[in-house]
């Protein structure tokens, strides 16, 4: 299969490496200098050092063609940009024939609506005829590039797209499960990043394992409530793209969003925390859009709301914890 990966960050590069062992993959970088460096070095030293590109991966840049032109030569297109770049890519690819699948997780900042949209909602608005889907689930780029065991979810309303994703990425080191619940998979991916900031904060303040377990569990309830309000199935949140991705991102030391929470707990400013990462932490950018969308739907998300207050500088780290612990007693429910 000929696969095009648009975006040469850590995750796009990792998937190119994974698929490149069995397929012909073009890894496209927007920045010409970055494309040249990756091609010359045989690895992405900036975003994913010490992981060599297999022979099946070809590196391309703007000089080799724009995304729409390159897409016509490939059977499957993977958009590996942050959420902020998805709309632009879908506009460029909307007249193509190849299925387009995105990796980004979050709600888009408000553009055409007073609230942020999920990826499938952006696609419905700018490229309604495009065959599309999402590849999501608990996965760190370094481990995927190193062929460590990983399980992902291929979500699409189209059986053909789900089958294409399984054919592209299922391997001895990666198991790919098909799922039709697009809203559920996307909500899980968006909300878990926000909750990981909260869990990092909890661990950074040394509040203990009891507190972490409570945050993860009640965070899952918040995620599920929002998903159900957006048309998702409850069982999706018990799977890889819900509970699985939440546990990984909230507790894994490779999690950038968790790292933000840890740094804020140490007294670092949000700017200092983000700049120290060298990568995008989607939870920082999607926290407010998650809360705003939930508010419009009448969905309570106290943990996410506390994270937004913290990121906005309206409360200090320990005050954010006090906001949550000071809530009135309630019956446990979704």
C-alpha positions in Angstrom: 0.0 0.0 0.0 1.2 3.5 -0.8 0.7 5.7 2.3 1.1 9.5 2.7 1.8 10.9 6.1 1.4 14.7 6.2 3.3 16.1 9.2 6.7 15.0 10.4 6.3 15.5 14.2 7.0 12.7 16.6 3.7 10.8 16.1 3.6 11.1 12.3 7.2 9.9 12.1 6.5 7.0 14.4 3.6 5.8 12.3 5.7 6.2 9.1 8.4 4.0 10.7 5.8 1.4 11.8 4.1 1.2 8.4 7.3 1.6 6.4 8.4 -1.9 7.4 5.6 -3.3 5.2 4.4 -0.6 2.9 5.7 2.3 0.8 5.4 5.5 2.9 5.9 9.1 2.0 6.6 11.3 5.1 5.9 14.9 4.2 7.3 17.9 6.2 5.9 21.4 5.7 9.3 22.9 6.5 11.8 22.4 3.6 14.8 22.5 6.0 13.2 19.9 8.2 12.5 17.6 5.3 16.1 17.9 4.1 17.5 17.2 7.5 15.3 14.1 8.0 16.3 12.8 4.6 20.0 13.4 5.2 20.1 12.0 8.7 17.8 9.0 8.1 16.0 9.9 11.3 13.9 12.8 12.8 16.5 14.1 15.2 14.4 17.0 16.4 11.2 15.1 17.3 12.1 11.4 17.4 15.8 10.9 17.7 17.5 7.5 17.6 14.8 5.9 15.5 16.0 5.1 12.0 13.6 5.4 9.1 13.2 2.0 7.3 13.9 1.7 3.6 10.2 1.8 2.9 9.9 5.5 4.0 10.6 8.3 1.6 10.9 11.9 3.0 9.3 14.7 1.0 8.8 18.5 1.4 7.0 21.3 -0.4 9.4 21.0 -3.4 8.1 17.5 -4.0 4.5 18.7 -4.2 1.7 20.0 -2.1 -0.6 17.7 0.0 -3.3 17.6 -2.6 -0.9 16.7 -5.4 0.9 14.0 -3.4 -2.4 12.5 -2.2 -3.4 11.6 -5.7 -0.4 9.2 -5.8 -1.3 7.4 -2.6 -4.0 4.9 -1.4 -4.3 6.3 2.1 -3.5 9.8 3.5 -2.7 10.3 7.2 -2.9 13.8 8.6 -0.4 14.1 11.4 -0.7 17.8 12.2 -1.9 19.3 15.5 -5.6 20.0 15.7 -5.0 23.6 14.7 -3.9 22.4 11.3 -6.6 19.9 10.5 -9.1 22.3 8.8 -6.4 23.6 6.4 -5.4 20.1 5.5 -9.0 18.9 4.9 -9.7 21.9 2.7 -6.6 21.0 0.6 -7.6 17.3 0.4 -11.4 17.6 0.0 -11.5 16.7 -3.7 -9.2 13.7 -3.5 -10.2 10.0 -3.8 -8.0 8.5 -1.2 -9.4 8.1 2.4 -8.1 10.7 4.8 -7.4 9.9 8.4 -6.3 12.2 11.2 -4.3 11.6 14.3 -4.9 14.8 16.2 -6.9 14.8 19.4 -8.9 17.8 20.7 -11.5 20.3 19.9 -10.7 22.9 17.3 -10.6 26.5 18.5 -13.8 28.3 17.5 -13.6 29.3 13.8 -17.1 29.0 12.1 -19.0 28.4 15.3 -19.1 30.0 18.7 -17.7 26.7 20.1 -14.9 24.3 19.1 -15.5 21.4 16.8 -14.3 17.8 16.9 -12.4 16.5 13.8 -15.3 14.8 12.2 -17.4 17.9 12.6 -14.7 20.0 10.9 -14.6 17.4 8.1 -18.4 17.5 7.7 -18.2 21.3 7.3 -15.3 21.7 4.9 -15.1 18.3 3.1 -18.5 16.5 3.4 -17.8 14.1 0.6 -14.4 12.9 1.8 -14.0 9.3 3.0 -12.4 9.8 6.4 -11.6 8.4 9.9 -9.5 8.7 13.0 -6.6 6.6 14.3 -6.5 6.9 18.1 -5.7 5.1 21.3 -3.1 4.8 24.0 0.2 5.3 22.3 3.5 7.1 22.8 5.5 7.8 19.7 8.8 6.5 21.0 7.3 3.1 21.8 5.6 2.8 18.5 8.8 3.7 16.6 10.6 1.1 18.7 8.1 -1.6 17.7 6.9 -2.1 21.3 3.4 -3.7 21.6 0.7 -1.2 21.0 -3.1 -1.3 20.4 -5.0 1.4 18.5 -8.5 2.1 17.4 -9.4 2.8 13.7 -12.7 4.7 13.8 -14.8 5.6 10.8 -18.4 5.4 9.6 -17.0 3.8 6.5 -16.1 0.1 6.6 -13.7 0.6 3.7 -11.7 3.2 5.7 -11.6 1.0 8.8 -10.3 -1.9 6.6 -7.7 0.3 5.0 -6.4 1.4 8.4 -6.2 -2.1 9.6 -4.3 -3.2 6.5 -1.9 -0.3 6.8 -1.0 -0.5 10.5 -1.9 -3.9 11.9 1.4 -5.8 12.5 3.1 -8.2 15.0 3.8 -5.2 17.2 0.6 -3.2 16.7 -3.0 -4.4 17.0 -5.6 -2.3 15.3 -9.3 -2.5 16.4 -12.1 -1.2 14.2 -14.8 1.0 15.7 -17.8 2.8 14.2 -18.2 5.3 17.1 -16.4 8.3 15.7 -17.7 10.9 18.3 -16.8 8.6 21.2 -13.3 7.9 19.9 -12.7 11.7 19.3 -14.1 12.8 22.7 -11.9 10.3 24.5 -8.8 11.6 22.7 -9.7 15.2 23.4 -10.6 15.0 27.1 -7.9 12.7 28.3 -5.3 15.3 27.5 -7.0 17.8 29.8 -7.4 15.2 32.6 -3.7 14.3 32.3 -2.8 17.9 33.2 -4.9 17.5 36.3 -3.2 14.2 37.2 0.2 15.6 36.7 -0.7 18.4 39.0 -1.9 15.9 41.6 1.4 13.9 41.4 3.5 17.1 41.3 1.9 18.2 44.6 2.5 14.7 46.1 -1.1 14.2 46.9 -0.8 10.4 46.7 -2.1 7.5 44.8 -5.6 7.7 46.3 -6.0 11.2 44.8 -4.6 10.0 41.4 -7.1 7.1 41.3 -10.0 9.4 42.2 -9.0 11.9 39.4 -8.7 9.2 36.8 -12.0 7.6 37.7 -14.0 10.8 38.0 -12.3 12.1 34.9 -13.5 9.1 33.0 -17.1 10.0 34.2 -16.7 13.5 32.9 -15.4 12.2 29.6 -18.3 9.8 29.2 -20.9 12.5 30.1 -19.6 14.8 27.4 -19.4 11.9 24.9 -23.0 10.8 25.4 -24.2 14.4 25.0 -22.4 14.4 21.6 -23.9 11.2 20.4 -21.2 8.7 21.5 -21.8 5.2 22.9 -21.0 4.6 26.6 -19.1 1.4 26.0 -16.5 3.3 23.8 -15.2 5.0 26.9 -14.4 1.6 28.5 -12.1 0.8 25.6 -8.7 1.8 24.2 -9.6 5.3 23.1 -11.3 6.1 26.4 -10.0 4.4 29.5 -6.9 3.1 27.8 -5.7 6.4 26.5 -6.6 8.2 29.7 -4.6 5.8 31.9 -1.6 6.1 29.6 -1.6 9.9 29.3 -2.4 10.5 33.0 0.2 8.2 34.4 2.9 7.7 31.8 6.2 9.6 32.2 6.3 10.2 28.4 3.1 12.2 28.5 3.6 15.8 27.6 0.2 16.9 29.1 1.1 15.1 32.4 4.4 16.9 32.3 2.6 20.3 32.1 0.8 19.5 35.3 4.0 18.4 37.0 5.8 21.6 36.0 2.9 23.8 37.1 2.9 22.1 40.5 6.6 23.0 40.8 5.8 26.7 40.4 6.7 27.0 36.7 4.5 29.4 34.7 2.4 28.0 31.9 4.7 29.6 29.3 7.8 28.1 30.9 6.1 24.6 31.1 5.1 24.7 27.4 8.4 26.0 26.2 10.3 23.3 28.0 8.5 20.5 26.2 9.7 21.2 22.7 6.4 19.6 21.4 2.7 20.5 21.4 0.7 19.6 24.5 -2.8 19.5 23.1 -4.5 19.6 26.5 -3.2 23.1 27.0 -5.0 24.3 23.8 -8.1 22.2 24.0 -9.0 22.6 27.7 -11.0 25.7 27.2 -12.8 24.4 24.2 -13.7 21.2 26.0 -15.2 23.2 28.9 -17.0 25.6 26.6 -18.6 22.8 24.5 -19.6 21.0 27.7 -21.2 24.2 29.1 -23.3 24.7 26.0 -24.5 21.1 26.3 -25.2 21.4 30.0 -22.6 18.9 31.0 -20.8 19.3 34.3 -17.0 18.8 34.1 -15.5 20.1 37.4 -12.0 18.6 36.8 -11.7 20.2 33.4 -13.0 23.5 34.7 -10.4 23.5 37.4 -7.7 22.8 34.8 -8.9 25.8 32.8 -8.9 28.0 35.9 -5.3 26.9 36.6 -4.1 27.5 33.0 -5.7 30.9 33.0 -3.9 31.8 36.1 -7.1 32.4 38.1 -6.1 29.9 40.8 -2.8 28.5 42.1 -2.1 24.7 42.0 -3.3 24.0 45.5 -6.3 26.2 45.1 -7.3 24.1 42.0 -7.2 21.0 44.2 -9.2 22.8 46.9 -11.9 23.6 44.3 -12.4 19.9 43.6 -12.2 18.7 47.1 -14.6 21.4 48.3 -17.5 20.3 46.2 -20.7 19.3 47.9 -21.2 15.6 48.7 -23.0 13.7 45.9 -24.1 10.3 44.8 -21.6 8.6 42.4 -23.0 8.7 38.9 -22.1 9.6 35.3 
